[in-house]
Amino acid sequence: MNHPLDDWDNQATESQREFAENSLRQSSLVYQVFSTAAGQELIAEWKELLINSPSAHAGADMLTIGINEGNKAFMRSIIQAVKTHEEAQ
C-alpha cells in the first residue's frame, strides 16, 4: 500500500531536482553575459554605483534604503553566480 507521504517525498525530490537544474541553467546564463569584456565593465560600474555607495543618506526614507539594499543584494548575486560558475569549470 502506498503511504500518503510517499507521494509528498517524490514531489519534494522532483522539486529539488528542478530547482537545482534551473539554478545551474541561470548561473550559466549569468556567466555567459557577464564574463564578456562588456559584462565585466558593467559589473565594475554597477559595483561603484550600487555596492560601494551608501544605502542610507540624508533624507532617505526606509523604502529607499530597502530598495538600495535590494540592488546591492542583486548585484552581489550576479557577482557570486559568475564566481561560482568559474570555480566549477
C-alpha positions as CSV (number, residue, x, y, z in Angstrom):
1,M,0.0,0.0,0.0
2,N,1.2,3.5,-0.9
3,H,1.7,5.8,2.1
4,P,0.4,9.4,1.5
5,L,3.8,10.8,2.4
6,D,5.5,8.7,-0.3
7,D,3.9,11.0,-3.0
8,W,4.9,14.0,-1.0
9,D,8.5,12.8,-0.8
10,N,8.6,12.1,-4.6
11,Q,7.2,15.6,-5.3
12,A,9.7,17.2,-3.0
13,T,12.6,15.3,-4.6
14,E,11.4,16.3,-8.1
15,S,11.0,19.9,-7.0
16,Q,14.6,19.9,-5.6
17,R,15.9,18.4,-8.8
18,E,14.1,21.1,-10.9
19,F,15.4,23.8,-8.6
20,A,19.0,22.6,-9.0
21,E,18.7,22.4,-12.8
22,N,17.2,25.9,-13.0
23,S,19.9,27.3,-10.7
24,L,22.6,25.7,-12.9
25,R,21.0,27.0,-16.1
26,Q,20.6,30.5,-14.7
27,S,24.1,30.5,-13.4
28,S,25.4,29.6,-16.8
29,L,23.4,32.3,-18.5
30,V,24.6,34.9,-16.0
31,Y,28.2,33.7,-16.6
32,Q,27.7,33.9,-20.4
33,V,26.5,37.5,-20.2
34,F,28.8,38.9,-17.5
35,S,32.1,37.1,-18.4
36,T,32.4,39.2,-21.6
37,A,34.5,42.3,-21.6
38,A,31.4,44.5,-21.7
39,G,29.8,42.5,-18.9
40,Q,32.9,42.9,-16.7
41,E,32.9,46.7,-17.4
42,L,29.2,46.8,-16.5
43,I,29.9,44.9,-13.3
44,A,32.7,47.4,-12.4
45,E,30.3,50.3,-13.0
46,W,27.5,48.8,-11.0
47,K,29.8,47.9,-8.1
48,E,30.8,51.5,-7.9
49,L,27.3,52.8,-8.3
50,L,25.4,50.2,-6.2
51,I,27.7,48.4,-3.8
52,N,30.3,51.0,-3.0
53,S,27.8,53.8,-2.3
54,P,25.9,54.1,1.0
55,S,22.3,52.8,1.1
56,A,21.3,55.4,3.6
57,H,21.8,59.1,3.0
58,A,20.3,62.3,4.4
59,G,16.6,62.5,3.6
60,A,16.3,58.8,2.6
61,D,13.3,57.0,3.9
62,M,13.2,53.3,4.8
63,L,11.7,52.3,1.5
64,T,14.6,54.0,-0.4
65,I,17.1,52.4,1.9
66,G,15.5,49.0,1.4
67,I,15.5,49.4,-2.4
68,N,19.2,50.3,-2.3
69,E,20.0,47.3,-0.2
70,G,18.0,45.1,-2.6
71,N,20.0,46.5,-5.5
72,K,23.2,45.6,-3.7
73,A,22.0,42.1,-2.9
74,F,21.1,41.6,-6.6
75,M,24.5,42.8,-7.8
76,R,26.2,40.6,-5.3
77,S,24.2,37.6,-6.5
78,I,25.4,38.3,-10.1
79,I,29.0,38.5,-9.0
80,Q,28.6,35.3,-6.9
81,A,27.0,33.5,-9.8
82,V,29.9,34.4,-12.1
83,K,32.4,33.4,-9.5
84,T,30.7,30.1,-8.7
85,H,30.4,29.2,-12.4
86,E,34.2,29.9,-12.9
87,E,35.1,27.8,-9.9
88,A,33.0,24.9,-11.2
89,Q,34.9,24.9,-14.5
